[in-house]
Structure formats: structure tokens, C-alpha cells
Amino acid sequence: MATAEGSLVTTCGRSIDVRRLLLGRPDRPVGRIALAVGEDQGGEPGVWAALTPDEARALALLLLRKAAATERTADGEPRHGTF
């Protein structure tokens, strides 16, 4: 379930946090989108990545495409409510 703060908890219990990250000097910050996947239910450590805005957009598009493909029925037709 997603929250307004930029977090999502998966059905397997992992927390995924999406945050804005500014690096460098205050007058010339370098902006990144930080994606942090928390530890799993067994306590295995999570991972993180810092993405440029273009990389974040590409990842978002890839996720949307894969979600749509996964929701398709066996005959290739989208299920109700998908694109």
C-alpha cells in the first residue's frame, strides 16, 4: 500500500521508500531520486539506488509496462481496469 510520504509496503512485507535527494553544494545541488528497499521478513538487508530524474522516469515506465503485461489474460486481452 502506498502512502503520501512516498513509501510502499509490499505483500511480502518489504518497505520501498522513494525520496528526493539533493547532493553537493547548496547553490548547485545535484538532484537524485533515492529508492530504498528495506529488509525482508527474514531480516535480510535491503538495497538502495540513487536515480537521475530521467532514470526514475525510465524505471516508472518499465514498471508500468511490466504491470500491464502481467495483468493481461492468457489470450492477450487486458483484464478490466488495465491499460
Buried (B, 14 or more C-beta within 10 A) or exposed (E): EEEEEBBEEEEEEBEBBBBEEEEEEEEEEEEBBBBBBBEEEEEEEEEEEBBEEEBBEEBEEEEEEEEEEEEEEEEEEEEEEEE
